Amino acid sequence: MEQQHKYVGMWVTSNGYIRQELLPDGRYDEARGNKQSAYTGRYEISGDHIKYWDDTGFTATGDFNDPDTLYHGGYIFYREK
């Protein structure tokens, strides 16, 4: 199912170490350092809240503070422009 919401796209920590792409099909792909696809899974967004279900079995949540800032897992992500 394609998700047409304002948060689809690439989200990056300020140092560029973690890069998380929210795909329009409800999947995400997260790179860490030089490791591509370190974490992958599905996500759902309700309002400004995101919930992740990783393919390895763990779950996580996060919150969008505004259209360009995501707080997730103790990190702050910024929309890549």
C-alpha positions as CSV (number, residue, x, y, z in Angstrom):
1,M,0.0,0.0,0.0
2,E,1.4,3.3,-1.0
3,Q,1.6,6.0,1.7
4,Q,1.2,9.5,0.5
5,H,2.1,11.5,3.5
6,K,4.4,14.4,4.2
7,Y,7.1,12.3,5.9
8,V,8.1,10.0,3.0
9,G,11.7,10.5,2.1
10,M,15.2,10.4,3.6
11,W,15.9,11.3,7.3
12,V,19.5,11.7,8.5
13,T,21.2,12.3,11.8
14,S,23.2,15.6,12.0
15,N,26.5,13.7,11.6
16,G,25.2,11.6,8.7
17,Y,25.9,8.3,10.5
18,I,22.3,7.1,10.4
19,R,20.3,7.4,7.2
20,Q,16.7,6.2,7.3
21,E,14.5,6.2,4.2
22,L,10.8,6.1,4.7
23,L,9.5,4.6,1.5
24,P,6.0,5.2,0.0
25,D,5.1,1.5,0.2
26,G,5.2,1.5,4.0
27,R,8.7,0.1,4.3
28,Y,11.9,1.7,5.7
29,D,15.5,1.1,5.0
30,E,18.1,2.3,7.5
31,A,21.9,2.6,6.9
32,R,24.4,2.9,9.7
33,G,27.8,4.2,8.8
34,N,29.0,2.1,5.9
35,K,26.5,-0.6,6.4
36,Q,23.7,-0.3,3.9
37,S,20.3,-1.8,5.0
38,A,21.4,-2.3,8.6
39,Y,17.8,-2.3,9.6
40,T,14.7,-2.8,7.4
41,G,11.1,-3.3,8.1
42,R,7.7,-1.6,7.9
43,Y,6.3,1.5,9.5
44,E,2.9,3.2,10.0
45,I,2.3,6.9,10.7
46,S,-0.6,8.2,12.7
47,G,-0.6,12.0,12.9
48,D,2.9,12.9,13.9
49,H,3.7,9.5,15.5
50,I,5.6,6.7,13.7
51,K,5.7,3.0,14.7
52,Y,8.3,0.6,13.3
53,W,8.3,-3.1,13.0
54,D,11.8,-4.3,12.1
55,D,12.2,-7.5,10.0
56,T,14.3,-8.9,12.9
57,G,11.3,-8.7,15.2
58,F,11.8,-5.6,17.4
59,T,9.5,-2.6,17.4
60,A,10.2,1.1,17.9
61,T,8.4,4.4,17.9
62,G,9.2,8.0,17.1
63,D,7.6,11.4,16.8
64,F,7.9,14.1,14.2
65,N,8.3,17.5,15.9
66,D,7.7,19.4,12.7
67,P,7.8,18.4,9.0
68,D,11.6,18.4,9.1
69,T,12.5,16.8,12.5
70,L,12.1,13.2,13.7
71,Y,12.8,12.1,17.3
72,H,13.4,8.3,17.3
73,G,15.5,5.9,19.4
74,G,17.3,8.7,21.3
75,Y,18.4,10.3,18.0
76,I,17.3,13.4,16.2
77,F,16.8,13.0,12.4
78,Y,16.5,15.8,9.9
79,R,14.8,15.6,6.5
80,E,17.4,15.4,3.8
81,K,16.8,18.2,1.3
